[in-house]
Amino acid sequence: MRAAVITFPGSNCDRDMAVAIETVSGKAPVRVWHGDAELPNGLDFIALPGGFSYGDYLRSGAMAANSPVMRSVKAAAERGVPVLGVCNGFQVLTEAGLLPGALMRNAGQTFICRTVPLVVENNQSLFTSSYAKDTRIRIPVAHHDGNYFADEATLDRLEGEGQVAFRYAESCNGSRRDIAGVLSASGKVLGMMPHPERAIDAAHGGTDGRALFESVIGALASA
């Protein structure tokens, strides 16, 4: 498996993401700078990490969504290459139109940094097959703009078509219907605000995020 981690100006979780992928897959991912117009050939998996791309100016993820590399990321996603966006990466995916909805300022206008309980809503996707449905897991969050919003028709469609991957088990940031992670219609793009890459080593407080990487890497290995 050949993976890539994209770094934007202001990314601060790109190394964490790269370490998580290497820990689970045994192979270090390619590191790609946002200004590169082309992705390396033969990629099987692309990850957009957390952070504060472009200082969150304009809107979180809005400027990064227009970086040169995102044209290639969109093209790869359209070809069926799995794409994971975590925290700021989730914001970038919505701004780029790869996922529906938007991430707004947290309810209460506060930065949230703690480990939160999630419920696995869909365990039939490329990213979640190693979890049991309705399992509760604990994953860290660290965001100021993680309040997921979409109109009622979009929310109903996401719920009806199994595109809600994870849900907060208790109120976190004001997200509509407590949505924490959303899948594309194809199931091959996942955006989530919690940080699974920070929950793969027991020494760091828990390993509940490891199954996400095992799911996608295992699926790619057996494809």
SVG drawing of the C-alpha trace seen along z (x, -y; Angstrom):
<svg xmlns="http://www.w3.org/2000/svg" viewBox="-35 -36 43 46">
<polyline fill="none" stroke="black" stroke-width="0.4" points="0.0,0.0 1.2,-3.4 -0.2,-6.3 0.3,-10.1 -0.2,-12.7 -0.8,-16.2 0.8,-19.2 -0.7,-22.7 0.8,-25.8 -0.4,-25.6 -0.9,-21.8 0.2,-20.5 -1.0,-16.9 0.7,-15.8 3.5,-14.0 1.0,-12.3 -1.0,-11.1 2.2,-9.8 3.3,-7.9 -0.2,-6.4 -0.2,-5.1 3.3,-3.7 2.6,-2.1 -0.4,-0.2 0.8,0.5 4.5,0.9 5.3,-1.5 6.0,-5.3 3.6,-7.4 4.8,-9.9 4.7,-13.5 3.2,-15.9 3.4,-19.7 0.2,-21.6 1.8,-23.5 2.6,-20.4 0.2,-20.3 0.6,-16.6 0.4,-13.7 2.9,-10.8 1.8,-8.0 0.3,-4.8 -1.2,-6.2 -3.7,-3.9 -4.7,-6.2 -4.6,-9.9 -4.9,-11.6 -5.5,-15.3 -4.4,-16.0 -5.5,-18.4 -4.2,-21.8 -4.9,-25.4 -4.3,-25.6 -3.6,-29.2 -4.3,-30.2 -8.0,-29.5 -8.3,-32.8 -11.5,-33.4 -13.0,-30.1 -11.4,-27.0 -10.2,-25.0 -11.4,-27.4 -8.0,-28.5 -6.5,-25.1 -9.4,-23.7 -8.0,-25.8 -4.4,-24.7 -2.9,-23.3 -2.7,-19.8 -6.4,-19.6 -7.2,-19.4 -5.2,-16.2 -6.8,-15.0 -10.3,-15.6 -9.3,-13.7 -8.0,-10.8 -11.2,-10.7 -13.2,-10.6 -11.1,-7.6 -12.0,-5.8 -8.8,-6.4 -9.8,-6.5 -9.4,-9.9 -9.4,-10.6 -9.7,-14.1 -9.4,-14.7 -10.3,-17.9 -8.9,-20.6 -8.8,-17.9 -12.6,-17.4 -13.0,-21.2 -11.0,-21.1 -13.0,-18.3 -16.3,-20.1 -14.9,-23.3 -13.6,-21.4 -17.0,-19.9 -15.9,-16.3 -18.3,-16.0 -21.6,-17.7 -22.2,-20.2 -20.0,-22.7 -18.0,-23.1 -18.9,-26.1 -17.7,-27.7 -18.4,-25.5 -21.5,-26.2 -20.4,-28.3 -17.6,-29.8 -14.9,-27.8 -12.0,-25.6 -12.6,-22.0 -9.7,-19.8 -10.5,-16.5 -11.2,-12.8 -14.8,-12.3 -17.0,-9.2 -18.2,-8.3 -20.7,-5.8 -19.8,-3.8 -22.9,-4.4 -21.8,-2.6 -19.4,0.3 -19.9,1.3 -17.5,-1.3 -13.9,-1.0 -12.9,-3.0 -15.0,-1.4 -15.2,2.4 -13.0,3.3 -15.5,1.8 -18.7,3.4 -21.8,1.3 -23.0,-0.8 -19.7,-0.3 -18.6,-3.2 -15.1,-4.4 -13.1,-7.2 -11.1,-9.5 -9.5,-12.9 -10.9,-16.1 -9.1,-19.5 -11.1,-22.1 -12.7,-25.5 -14.8,-25.0 -16.1,-21.5 -19.9,-22.2 -21.2,-20.2 -24.0,-21.8 -26.2,-20.7 -29.8,-21.4 -32.5,-19.0 -32.9,-17.4 -29.2,-16.7 -29.1,-15.4 -32.0,-13.1 -30.2,-11.8 -27.0,-11.2 -28.9,-9.3 -30.9,-7.3 -28.0,-6.3 -25.6,-5.3 -23.2,-8.2 -23.0,-9.1 -19.9,-7.2 -19.5,-8.4 -21.7,-10.3 -20.9,-12.0 -22.3,-9.9 -22.8,-13.1 -23.1,-16.7 -19.7,-18.1 -19.8,-21.1 -23.3,-21.7 -23.1,-19.5 -26.4,-18.8 -27.7,-15.4 -24.3,-15.0 -22.6,-14.0 -18.8,-13.5 -17.9,-11.9 -19.4,-11.8 -18.8,-9.5 -19.2,-10.4 -21.9,-8.7 -19.3,-6.3 -18.1,-5.5 -14.5,-6.2 -14.1,-9.7 -14.4,-10.1 -14.2,-13.4 -14.2,-13.4 -13.5,-16.0 -12.0,-13.6 -8.4,-12.5 -8.0,-8.7 -4.3,-9.1 -4.0,-10.2 -5.5,-7.0 -3.4,-4.2 -0.9,-3.8 -1.9,-2.8 0.9,-5.0 -0.9,-8.0 -4.2,-7.1 -6.0,-4.7 -6.1,-2.7 -9.7,-3.1 -8.5,-4.9 -6.3,-2.1 -9.2,-0.1 -9.9,-2.9 -6.5,-2.6 -6.6,1.2 -9.9,1.1 -8.8,-0.9 -5.3,0.6 -6.6,4.1 -9.2,3.4 -6.6,2.1 -4.2,5.0 -6.9,7.5 -8.2,5.6"/>
</svg>
